Amino acid sequence: MTKTPYLSVLLSLSLGLITAMPLSAAKVQSEPLPLEILKEFTDAFASIKTDYVEKVDDKTILKNAIKGMMSGLDPHSSYLDEKSFKHLKEGTTGEFGGLGIEVGMEDGLIKVISPIDDTPAQRAGIQPGDLIFRIDDKPVKEMALDDAVKLMRGKPGTEIVLSIIREGVDKPIKVTLKRAVIKVKSVKFRLLEEDFAYLRISSFQSRTAEQLKKALKTLLKDNKSKPLKGLVLDLRNNPGGVLNSSVDVADFFLNSGLIVYTQGRIKDSKLRFSATRGDALNGAPIVVLVNGGSASASEIVAGALQDHHRAIIMGSDTFGKGSVQTIKPLTKKTAIKLTTARYYTPSGRSIQAEGIKPDITLANVSLESKEKNTFTQIKESDLKGHLEHKTDKKSSNKTKGSKAKEDTSDKNSKDNKNKDYALHEALNLLKGLNILGMNKSAGKTKK
């Protein structure tokens, strides 16, 4: 059976690298079974069978035992019943039903990792870090994550009420959402201005690399077939997705070298992925935007580009999901999701519980234009008897060129008043890197 690696499936399940593999007769450590604990188990089983207030069949008790066994390991290991297993497989295709949020567990509550772009959750204002304590009228305290996911899923068009706790807000918030079929377009892009592009990846799906290739081709065409001088790669609130997709995305911007590797106790958990494609931007500067909602596959891309000094990472610390989950089928319709390894950046950093630290940290603020001031500052040209402006003939061509670029930049600033602060800073940084690069090139030419 061919193994297919997955990472942080795009549905309301926990984040993590996931590899699908058959359940074989694995070698079990030849340690003596703890007979005392086994006796406890059989006694508990017998008590439920004979004394519980309602009759419970053996199948239900044993399935609940498996669920408890998995949930006691870590937040990302779980038992997948028929519906959960089906939902997991749907998630990697980019189309599924639900609210469009990536969630995990924290202190017995459901924590929002990030809302997915263009989904009911994002439109309703759900934010990374929100803690869901009630779904409709059902409290989620100590509820299994998969059970909470099932409650949030449902027929498209039906409504659901989430009660959430949000940092900085004194009172709980109730949000009403309408379920929908979630169709995630993972790549969005545009020219910010001439020579500088913006590319957002909202999730890593099986088709993301193909979409990225088309996006870069279109951006080049939109830039009048001139090479780009800089790219902003936006991975904010990107919860992850398919592992191979994250590797392919990083590969687009690296000429060679290791992208990510995993390590665990079993041989199948030790994987290495390296760049082979070649840098599609030919070394043009890249700024990667990240935040606390950037997780798993996003952290693989950011970590690889950071370790290879190929991009500047800007924003805030990422989520820190660096453990590997393996999907092991139990039957044709059920499986377990078991944490089997950790993944590491090329330099050997483990992202687990640490995340990616940005090279440049930005505050979580918004960018607003100041109200137009009718009073203008006095300049030299306003002073009586000022010297007239004269251009040095030797530098006149250079000056005119600079002036033209200035006018274009000013126009773009006016046309993009609603740019967010992080994007604004990223674009300014790219411009600065290009100016520095041009000055270095000019210096080399003179030599």
NUROLO-820083 format. One record per residue (C-alpha): residue in three letters; x, y, z. Coordinates in nm, 2 decimals, decimal comma, m for minus. Example, Ala and Ser with C-alpha at 12.3 -4.5 7.8 and 13.67 -1.06 7.14 Angstrom:
2
+-----+--------+--------+--------+
| res |      X |      Y |      Z |
+-----+--------+--------+--------+
| Ala |   1,23 |  m0,45 |   0,78 |
| Ser |   1,37 |  m0,11 |   0,71 |
+-----+--------+--------+--------+
//
This chain:
447
+-----+--------+--------+--------+
| res |      X |      Y |      Z |
+-----+--------+--------+--------+
| Met |   0,00 |   0,00 |   0,00 |
| Thr |   0,13 |   0,34 |  m0,09 |
| Lys |   0,18 |   0,58 |   0,20 |
| Thr |   0,04 |   0,93 |   0,16 |
| Pro |   0,15 |   1,19 |   0,41 |
| Tyr |  m0,10 |   1,44 |   0,53 |
| Leu |  m0,06 |   1,74 |   0,76 |
| Ser |  m0,33 |   1,93 |   0,95 |
| Val |  m0,64 |   1,83 |   0,75 |
| Leu |  m0,87 |   2,12 |   0,66 |
| Leu |  m1,17 |   2,04 |   0,88 |
| Ser |  m1,25 |   2,10 |   1,24 |
| Leu |  m1,00 |   1,85 |   1,37 |
| Ser |  m0,67 |   1,90 |   1,55 |
| Leu |  m0,37 |   2,01 |   1,36 |
| Gly |  m0,08 |   1,78 |   1,27 |
| Leu |   0,12 |   1,59 |   1,02 |
| Ile |  m0,07 |   1,29 |   0,92 |
| Thr |   0,05 |   0,98 |   0,73 |
| Ala |  m0,19 |   0,72 |   0,61 |
| Met |  m0,06 |   0,37 |   0,65 |
| Pro |  m0,21 |   0,02 |   0,70 |
| Leu |  m0,23 |  m0,14 |   1,05 |
| Ser |   0,00 |  m0,43 |   1,04 |
| Ala |   0,10 |  m0,69 |   1,29 |
| Ala |   0,35 |  m0,44 |   1,45 |
| Lys |   0,61 |  m0,57 |   1,68 |
| Val |   0,49 |  m0,52 |   2,04 |
| Gln |   0,76 |  m0,48 |   2,30 |
| Ser |   0,79 |  m0,81 |   2,49 |
| Glu |   0,72 |  m0,66 |   2,83 |
| Pro |   0,49 |  m0,85 |   3,07 |
| Leu |   0,13 |  m0,72 |   3,07 |
| Pro |   0,04 |  m0,54 |   3,39 |
| Leu |  m0,21 |  m0,79 |   3,52 |
| Glu |  m0,33 |  m0,57 |   3,80 |
| Ile |  m0,44 |  m0,30 |   3,56 |
| Leu |  m0,60 |  m0,56 |   3,33 |
| Lys |  m0,80 |  m0,69 |   3,62 |
| Glu |  m0,92 |  m0,33 |   3,68 |
| Phe |  m1,03 |  m0,31 |   3,32 |
| Thr |  m1,22 |  m0,64 |   3,33 |
| Asp |  m1,38 |  m0,55 |   3,66 |
| Ala |  m1,49 |  m0,21 |   3,53 |
| Phe |  m1,62 |  m0,37 |   3,21 |
| Ala |  m1,82 |  m0,62 |   3,42 |
| Ser |  m1,96 |  m0,35 |   3,64 |
| Ile |  m2,09 |  m0,15 |   3,34 |
| Lys |  m2,24 |  m0,47 |   3,20 |
| Thr |  m2,43 |  m0,56 |   3,52 |
| Asp |  m2,48 |  m0,24 |   3,73 |
| Tyr |  m2,51 |   0,06 |   3,49 |
| Val |  m2,85 |   0,22 |   3,50 |
| Glu |  m2,92 |   0,13 |   3,14 |
| Lys |  m2,81 |  m0,17 |   2,93 |
| Val |  m2,50 |  m0,11 |   2,72 |
| Asp |  m2,38 |  m0,35 |   2,46 |
| Asp |  m2,02 |  m0,49 |   2,44 |
| Lys |  m1,94 |  m0,31 |   2,12 |
| Thr |  m2,02 |   0,03 |   2,27 |
| Ile |  m1,82 |  m0,03 |   2,58 |
| Leu |  m1,52 |  m0,14 |   2,38 |
| Lys |  m1,54 |   0,15 |   2,14 |
| Asn |  m1,56 |   0,39 |   2,43 |
| Ala |  m1,25 |   0,22 |   2,58 |
| Ile |  m1,06 |   0,28 |   2,26 |
| Lys |  m1,17 |   0,65 |   2,26 |
| Gly |  m1,05 |   0,69 |   2,62 |
| Met |  m0,72 |   0,51 |   2,55 |
| Met |  m0,65 |   0,75 |   2,26 |
| Ser |  m0,76 |   1,07 |   2,42 |
| Gly |  m0,54 |   1,00 |   2,72 |
| Leu |  m0,22 |   1,02 |   2,51 |
| Asp |  m0,22 |   1,38 |   2,37 |
| Pro |  m0,46 |   1,63 |   2,22 |
| His |  m0,41 |   1,51 |   1,86 |
| Ser |  m0,44 |   1,13 |   1,90 |
| Ser |  m0,79 |   1,00 |   1,86 |
| Tyr |  m1,03 |   0,73 |   1,75 |
| Leu |  m1,20 |   0,79 |   1,42 |
| Asp |  m1,54 |   0,63 |   1,38 |
| Glu |  m1,70 |   0,60 |   1,04 |
| Lys |  m1,81 |   0,97 |   1,02 |
| Ser |  m1,48 |   1,11 |   1,15 |
| Phe |  m1,27 |   0,90 |   0,92 |
| Lys |  m1,49 |   1,01 |   0,62 |
| His |  m1,46 |   1,38 |   0,72 |
| Leu |  m1,08 |   1,35 |   0,75 |
| Lys |  m1,05 |   1,22 |   0,40 |
| Glu |  m1,29 |   1,49 |   0,27 |
| Gly |  m1,08 |   1,76 |   0,43 |
| Thr |  m0,78 |   1,72 |   0,21 |
| Thr |  m0,98 |   1,78 |  m0,11 |
| Gly |  m1,07 |   2,14 |  m0,02 |
| Glu |  m1,45 |   2,08 |  m0,01 |
| Phe |  m1,65 |   1,97 |   0,29 |
| Gly |  m1,95 |   2,07 |   0,50 |
| Gly |  m1,93 |   2,28 |   0,82 |
| Leu |  m1,83 |   2,62 |   0,96 |
| Gly |  m1,48 |   2,66 |   0,82 |
| Ile |  m1,28 |   2,67 |   1,15 |
| Glu |  m0,97 |   2,48 |   1,25 |
| Val |  m0,98 |   2,38 |   1,62 |
| Gly |  m0,79 |   2,21 |   1,89 |
| Met |  m0,83 |   2,15 |   2,26 |
| Glu |  m0,72 |   2,37 |   2,55 |
| Asp |  m0,81 |   2,31 |   2,92 |
| Gly |  m1,11 |   2,11 |   2,83 |
| Leu |  m1,25 |   2,37 |   2,59 |
| Ile |  m1,25 |   2,39 |   2,21 |
| Lys |  m0,98 |   2,64 |   2,10 |
| Val |  m1,00 |   2,81 |   1,76 |
| Ile |  m0,67 |   2,79 |   1,58 |
| Ser |  m0,79 |   2,99 |   1,28 |
| Pro |  m1,10 |   3,05 |   1,07 |
| Ile |  m1,06 |   2,96 |   0,70 |
| Asp |  m1,09 |   3,23 |   0,44 |
| Asp |  m1,44 |   3,29 |   0,28 |
| Thr |  m1,63 |   3,07 |   0,52 |
| Pro |  m1,92 |   3,12 |   0,77 |
| Ala |  m1,67 |   3,13 |   1,06 |
| Gln |  m1,46 |   3,41 |   0,90 |
| Arg |  m1,76 |   3,61 |   0,80 |
| Ala |  m1,90 |   3,58 |   1,15 |
| Gly |  m1,59 |   3,73 |   1,30 |
| Ile |  m1,45 |   3,41 |   1,47 |
| Gln |  m1,09 |   3,49 |   1,57 |
| Pro |  m0,78 |   3,27 |   1,64 |
| Gly |  m0,76 |   3,21 |   2,01 |
| Asp |  m1,14 |   3,21 |   2,08 |
| Leu |  m1,24 |   2,94 |   2,33 |
| Ile |  m1,57 |   2,77 |   2,25 |
| Phe |  m1,74 |   2,66 |   2,57 |
| Arg |  m2,09 |   2,58 |   2,44 |
| Ile |  m2,22 |   2,45 |   2,10 |
| Asp |  m2,59 |   2,54 |   2,09 |
| Asp |  m2,71 |   2,44 |   2,44 |
| Lys |  m2,44 |   2,17 |   2,49 |
| Pro |  m2,14 |   2,25 |   2,71 |
| Val |  m1,81 |   2,13 |   2,56 |
| Lys |  m1,61 |   2,10 |   2,88 |
| Glu |  m1,42 |   1,77 |   2,87 |
| Met |  m1,60 |   1,68 |   2,55 |
| Ala |  m1,39 |   1,48 |   2,30 |
| Leu |  m1,27 |   1,69 |   2,01 |
| Asp |  m1,42 |   1,46 |   1,75 |
| Asp |  m1,76 |   1,48 |   1,92 |
| Ala |  m1,74 |   1,86 |   1,92 |
| Val |  m1,66 |   1,85 |   1,55 |
| Lys |  m1,96 |   1,63 |   1,48 |
| Leu |  m2,19 |   1,89 |   1,66 |
| Met |  m2,05 |   2,17 |   1,45 |
| Arg |  m2,10 |   1,98 |   1,13 |
| Gly |  m2,45 |   1,95 |   0,98 |
| Lys |  m2,67 |   2,01 |   0,69 |
| Pro |  m2,57 |   2,32 |   0,48 |
| Gly |  m2,81 |   2,61 |   0,56 |
| Thr |  m2,88 |   2,51 |   0,91 |
| Glu |  m2,79 |   2,74 |   1,20 |
| Ile |  m2,57 |   2,68 |   1,50 |
| Val |  m2,49 |   2,91 |   1,80 |
| Leu |  m2,13 |   2,91 |   1,94 |
| Ser |  m2,07 |   3,06 |   2,29 |
| Ile |  m1,71 |   3,18 |   2,31 |
| Ile |  m1,47 |   3,34 |   2,54 |
| Arg |  m1,24 |   3,60 |   2,38 |
| Glu |  m0,93 |   3,75 |   2,53 |
| Gly |  m0,98 |   4,12 |   2,61 |
| Val |  m1,36 |   4,09 |   2,61 |
| Asp |  m1,53 |   4,09 |   2,96 |
| Lys |  m1,84 |   3,90 |   2,87 |
| Pro |  m1,90 |   3,57 |   2,67 |
| Ile |  m2,00 |   3,62 |   2,31 |
| Lys |  m2,27 |   3,43 |   2,13 |
| Val |  m2,22 |   3,39 |   1,76 |
| Thr |  m2,48 |   3,25 |   1,52 |
| Leu |  m2,35 |   3,09 |   1,21 |
| Lys |  m2,51 |   2,92 |   0,91 |
| Arg |  m2,35 |   2,59 |   0,81 |
| Ala |  m2,23 |   2,57 |   0,45 |
| Val |  m2,04 |   2,35 |   0,21 |
| Ile |  m1,69 |   2,47 |   0,25 |
| Lys |  m1,51 |   2,52 |  m0,08 |
| Val |  m1,16 |   2,64 |   0,00 |
| Lys |  m0,96 |   2,82 |  m0,27 |
| Ser |  m0,62 |   2,79 |  m0,11 |
| Val |  m0,42 |   3,05 |  m0,33 |
| Lys |  m0,51 |   3,41 |  m0,38 |
| Phe |  m0,28 |   3,67 |  m0,54 |
| Arg |  m0,24 |   4,02 |  m0,69 |
| Leu |   0,01 |   4,28 |  m0,77 |
| Leu |   0,05 |   4,53 |  m0,49 |
| Glu |   0,21 |   4,76 |  m0,73 |
| Glu |   0,45 |   4,73 |  m1,03 |
| Asp |   0,72 |   4,47 |  m0,96 |
| Phe |   0,58 |   4,37 |  m0,61 |
| Ala |   0,33 |   4,09 |  m0,56 |
| Tyr |   0,11 |   3,95 |  m0,28 |
| Leu |   0,04 |   3,58 |  m0,26 |
| Arg |  m0,18 |   3,43 |   0,01 |
| Ile |  m0,21 |   3,06 |   0,09 |
| Ser |  m0,51 |   3,00 |   0,32 |
| Ser |  m0,45 |   2,62 |   0,35 |
| Phe |  m0,23 |   2,35 |   0,21 |
| Gln |  m0,44 |   2,12 |  m0,01 |
| Ser |  m0,36 |   1,86 |  m0,27 |
| Arg |  m0,39 |   2,12 |  m0,55 |
| Thr |  m0,21 |   2,41 |  m0,38 |
| Ala |   0,12 |   2,37 |  m0,56 |
| Glu |  m0,06 |   2,36 |  m0,90 |
| Gln |  m0,25 |   2,67 |  m0,81 |
| Leu |   0,07 |   2,84 |  m0,69 |
| Lys |   0,24 |   2,77 |  m1,02 |
| Lys |  m0,05 |   2,92 |  m1,21 |
| Ala |  m0,05 |   3,22 |  m0,98 |
| Leu |   0,32 |   3,30 |  m1,03 |
| Lys |   0,27 |   3,27 |  m1,41 |
| Thr |  m0,02 |   3,51 |  m1,40 |
| Leu |   0,17 |   3,76 |  m1,17 |
| Leu |   0,46 |   3,76 |  m1,42 |
| Lys |   0,21 |   3,83 |  m1,70 |
| Asp |   0,04 |   4,11 |  m1,50 |
| Asn |   0,38 |   4,26 |  m1,44 |
| Lys |   0,43 |   4,30 |  m1,82 |
| Ser |   0,65 |   3,98 |  m1,82 |
| Lys |   0,91 |   4,15 |  m1,61 |
| Pro |   1,07 |   3,95 |  m1,32 |
| Leu |   0,92 |   4,04 |  m0,98 |
| Lys |   1,14 |   4,24 |  m0,75 |
| Gly |   0,97 |   4,11 |  m0,43 |
| Leu |   0,69 |   3,89 |  m0,30 |
| Val |   0,48 |   3,90 |   0,02 |
| Leu |   0,38 |   3,54 |   0,11 |
| Asp |   0,09 |   3,56 |   0,35 |
| Leu |   0,05 |   3,25 |   0,58 |
| Arg |  m0,14 |   3,42 |   0,85 |
| Asn |  m0,42 |   3,21 |   1,00 |
| Asn |  m0,32 |   2,92 |   0,77 |
| Pro |  m0,39 |   2,61 |   0,98 |
| Gly |  m0,20 |   2,37 |   0,76 |
| Gly |  m0,30 |   2,09 |   0,53 |
| Val |  m0,13 |   1,83 |   0,31 |
| Leu |   0,24 |   1,77 |   0,38 |
| Asn |   0,34 |   1,72 |   0,02 |
| Ser |   0,18 |   2,05 |  m0,06 |
| Ser |   0,38 |   2,24 |   0,20 |
| Val |   0,70 |   2,08 |   0,07 |
| Asp |   0,61 |   2,17 |  m0,29 |
| Val |   0,54 |   2,53 |  m0,19 |
| Ala |   0,88 |   2,57 |  m0,01 |
| Asp |   1,04 |   2,40 |  m0,31 |
| Phe |   0,92 |   2,68 |  m0,54 |
| Phe |   1,15 |   2,93 |  m0,36 |
| Leu |   1,45 |   2,72 |  m0,29 |
| Asn |   1,73 |   2,60 |  m0,52 |
| Ser |   1,84 |   2,31 |  m0,31 |
| Gly |   1,86 |   2,18 |   0,05 |
| Leu |   1,65 |   2,01 |   0,31 |
| Ile |   1,29 |   2,14 |   0,36 |
| Val |   1,17 |   1,93 |   0,66 |
| Tyr |   1,24 |   1,60 |   0,83 |
| Thr |   1,05 |   1,39 |   1,08 |
| Gln |   1,17 |   1,16 |   1,36 |
| Gly |   1,00 |   0,90 |   1,58 |
| Arg |   1,04 |   0,56 |   1,73 |
| Ile |   0,94 |   0,35 |   1,42 |
| Lys |   1,12 |   0,34 |   1,09 |
| Asp |   0,82 |   0,46 |   0,89 |
| Ser |   0,81 |   0,78 |   1,09 |
| Lys |   1,16 |   0,89 |   0,97 |
| Leu |   1,11 |   1,10 |   0,65 |
| Arg |   1,32 |   1,36 |   0,47 |
| Phe |   1,21 |   1,61 |   0,21 |
| Ser |   1,45 |   1,82 |   0,00 |
| Ala |   1,42 |   2,09 |  m0,26 |
| Thr |   1,45 |   1,99 |  m0,63 |
| Arg |   1,24 |   2,23 |  m0,83 |
| Gly |   1,46 |   2,55 |  m0,83 |
| Asp |   1,38 |   2,91 |  m0,72 |
| Ala |   1,09 |   3,04 |  m0,93 |
| Leu |   1,17 |   3,40 |  m0,82 |
| Asn |   1,54 |   3,38 |  m0,91 |
| Gly |   1,64 |   3,51 |  m0,57 |
| Ala |   1,40 |   3,81 |  m0,55 |
| Pro |   1,33 |   3,90 |  m0,18 |
| Ile |   1,04 |   3,73 |   0,00 |
| Val |   0,87 |   3,84 |   0,32 |
| Val |   0,66 |   3,58 |   0,49 |
| Leu |   0,37 |   3,70 |   0,71 |
| Val |   0,28 |   3,47 |   1,00 |
| Asn |   0,08 |   3,49 |   1,33 |
| Gly |  m0,06 |   3,27 |   1,60 |
| Gly |  m0,30 |   3,11 |   1,36 |
| Ser |  m0,02 |   2,99 |   1,13 |
| Ala |   0,03 |   2,62 |   1,21 |
| Ser |   0,17 |   2,30 |   1,10 |
| Ala |   0,23 |   2,31 |   0,72 |
| Ser |   0,26 |   2,69 |   0,74 |
| Glu |   0,53 |   2,65 |   1,00 |
| Ile |   0,72 |   2,40 |   0,78 |
| Val |   0,73 |   2,65 |   0,49 |
| Ala |   0,82 |   2,95 |   0,72 |
| Gly |   1,08 |   2,74 |   0,90 |
| Ala |   1,24 |   2,61 |   0,58 |
| Leu |   1,26 |   2,96 |   0,42 |
| Gln |   1,40 |   3,11 |   0,74 |
| Asp |   1,67 |   2,84 |   0,79 |
| His |   1,79 |   2,88 |   0,43 |
| His |   1,79 |   3,26 |   0,47 |
| Arg |   1,56 |   3,28 |   0,17 |
| Ala |   1,29 |   3,49 |   0,33 |
| Ile |   1,23 |   3,73 |   0,62 |
| Ile |   0,97 |   3,61 |   0,85 |
| Met |   0,75 |   3,89 |   0,98 |
| Gly |   0,46 |   3,90 |   1,23 |
| Ser |   0,41 |   3,71 |   1,56 |
| Asp |   0,50 |   3,37 |   1,70 |
| Thr |   0,33 |   3,08 |   1,52 |
| Phe |   0,10 |   2,82 |   1,68 |
| Gly |   0,37 |   2,56 |   1,75 |
| Lys |   0,22 |   2,24 |   1,60 |
| Gly |   0,52 |   2,01 |   1,54 |
| Ser |   0,40 |   1,66 |   1,61 |
| Val |   0,32 |   1,39 |   1,35 |
| Gln |   0,00 |   1,19 |   1,34 |
| Thr |  m0,04 |   0,86 |   1,15 |
| Ile |  m0,37 |   0,74 |   1,03 |
| Lys |  m0,39 |   0,37 |   1,09 |
| Pro |  m0,71 |   0,20 |   0,96 |
| Leu |  m0,87 |  m0,05 |   1,20 |
| Thr |  m1,14 |  m0,15 |   0,95 |
| Lys |  m1,24 |  m0,02 |   0,61 |
| Lys |  m1,45 |   0,25 |   0,78 |
| Thr |  m1,27 |   0,32 |   1,11 |
| Ala |  m0,91 |   0,42 |   1,21 |
| Ile |  m0,70 |   0,57 |   1,48 |
| Lys |  m0,50 |   0,89 |   1,45 |
| Leu |  m0,19 |   0,83 |   1,65 |
| Thr |   0,10 |   1,07 |   1,72 |
| Thr |   0,41 |   0,89 |   1,60 |
| Ala |   0,68 |   1,15 |   1,55 |
| Arg |   0,79 |   1,52 |   1,56 |
| Tyr |   0,89 |   1,72 |   1,26 |
| Tyr |   1,20 |   1,95 |   1,24 |
| Thr |   1,32 |   2,24 |   1,03 |
| Pro |   1,64 |   2,20 |   0,82 |
| Ser |   1,86 |   2,33 |   1,10 |
| Gly |   1,71 |   2,08 |   1,34 |
| Arg |   1,46 |   2,30 |   1,53 |
| Ser |   1,16 |   2,13 |   1,67 |
| Ile |   0,85 |   2,35 |   1,63 |
| Gln |   0,64 |   2,16 |   1,88 |
| Ala |   0,50 |   2,39 |   2,15 |
| Glu |   0,75 |   2,66 |   2,04 |
| Gly |   0,65 |   2,77 |   1,69 |
| Ile |   0,85 |   2,98 |   1,45 |
| Lys |   0,99 |   3,31 |   1,59 |
| Pro |   0,96 |   3,59 |   1,34 |
| Asp |   1,27 |   3,78 |   1,23 |
| Ile |   1,07 |   4,10 |   1,27 |
| Thr |   0,80 |   4,11 |   1,53 |
| Leu |   0,49 |   4,33 |   1,46 |
| Ala |   0,23 |   4,45 |   1,69 |
| Asn |  m0,13 |   4,35 |   1,62 |
| Val |  m0,25 |   4,69 |   1,50 |
| Ser |  m0,45 |   4,82 |   1,20 |
| Leu |  m0,34 |   5,08 |   0,95 |
| Glu |  m0,56 |   5,39 |   0,91 |
| Ser |  m0,51 |   5,70 |   0,71 |
| Lys |  m0,50 |   6,03 |   0,90 |
| Glu |  m0,77 |   6,28 |   0,83 |
| Lys |  m0,67 |   6,52 |   0,56 |
| Asn |  m0,51 |   6,83 |   0,70 |
| Thr |  m0,60 |   7,16 |   0,53 |
| Phe |  m0,28 |   7,32 |   0,66 |
| Thr |   0,04 |   7,24 |   0,47 |
| Gln |   0,39 |   7,26 |   0,62 |
| Ile |   0,60 |   7,55 |   0,51 |
| Lys |   0,89 |   7,44 |   0,28 |
| Glu |   1,20 |   7,62 |   0,14 |
| Ser |   1,02 |   7,71 |  m0,18 |
| Asp |   0,77 |   7,91 |   0,03 |
| Leu |   1,03 |   8,14 |   0,18 |
| Lys |   1,08 |   8,48 |   0,02 |
| Gly |   1,39 |   8,51 |  m0,18 |
| His |   1,47 |   8,14 |  m0,19 |
| Leu |   1,73 |   8,01 |  m0,44 |
| Glu |   1,58 |   7,87 |  m0,76 |
| His |   1,59 |   7,50 |  m0,83 |
| Lys |   1,86 |   7,40 |  m1,08 |
| Thr |   1,93 |   7,04 |  m1,20 |
| Asp |   2,28 |   6,91 |  m1,24 |
| Lys |   2,30 |   6,80 |  m1,61 |
| Lys |   2,50 |   6,49 |  m1,52 |
| Ser |   2,23 |   6,36 |  m1,28 |
| Ser |   1,92 |   6,49 |  m1,46 |
| Asn |   1,82 |   6,16 |  m1,61 |
| Lys |   1,86 |   5,98 |  m1,28 |
| Thr |   1,66 |   6,24 |  m1,10 |
| Lys |   1,37 |   6,22 |  m1,35 |
| Gly |   1,36 |   5,84 |  m1,32 |
| Ser |   1,34 |   5,87 |  m0,94 |
| Lys |   1,06 |   6,13 |  m0,96 |
| Ala |   0,86 |   5,90 |  m1,19 |
| Lys |   0,88 |   5,61 |  m0,94 |
| Glu |   0,78 |   5,84 |  m0,66 |
| Asp |   0,47 |   5,95 |  m0,83 |
| Thr |   0,36 |   5,59 |  m0,90 |
| Ser |   0,43 |   5,49 |  m0,54 |
| Asp |   0,22 |   5,78 |  m0,41 |
| Lys |  m0,07 |   5,69 |  m0,64 |
| Asn |  m0,06 |   5,33 |  m0,52 |
| Ser |  m0,06 |   5,44 |  m0,16 |
| Lys |  m0,38 |   5,64 |  m0,22 |
| Asp |  m0,54 |   5,35 |  m0,40 |
| Asn |  m0,46 |   5,11 |  m0,11 |
| Lys |  m0,58 |   5,29 |   0,20 |
| Asn |  m0,72 |   4,98 |   0,35 |
| Lys |  m0,40 |   4,78 |   0,36 |
| Asp |  m0,33 |   4,60 |   0,68 |
| Tyr |  m0,03 |   4,71 |   0,89 |
| Ala |   0,17 |   4,39 |   0,84 |
| Leu |   0,12 |   4,39 |   0,47 |
| His |   0,22 |   4,76 |   0,46 |
| Glu |   0,54 |   4,69 |   0,65 |
| Ala |   0,62 |   4,39 |   0,44 |
| Leu |   0,60 |   4,59 |   0,12 |
| Asn |   0,81 |   4,87 |   0,26 |
| Leu |   1,07 |   4,61 |   0,36 |
| Leu |   1,08 |   4,46 |   0,01 |
| Lys |   1,13 |   4,81 |  m0,14 |
| Gly |   1,41 |   4,87 |   0,10 |
| Leu |   1,58 |   4,54 |   0,02 |
| Asn |   1,56 |   4,63 |  m0,35 |
| Ile |   1,71 |   4,97 |  m0,30 |
| Leu |   1,99 |   4,82 |  m0,10 |
| Gly |   2,04 |   4,55 |  m0,37 |
| Met |   2,05 |   4,81 |  m0,65 |
| Asn |   2,30 |   5,02 |  m0,46 |
| Lys |   2,52 |   4,72 |  m0,41 |
| Ser |   2,50 |   4,63 |  m0,78 |
| Ala |   2,58 |   4,99 |  m0,88 |
| Gly |   2,88 |   4,98 |  m0,65 |
| Lys |   3,01 |   4,66 |  m0,81 |
| Thr |   2,97 |   4,80 |  m1,16 |
| Lys |   3,18 |   5,10 |  m1,07 |
| Lys |   3,46 |   4,88 |  m0,95 |
+-----+--------+--------+--------+
//
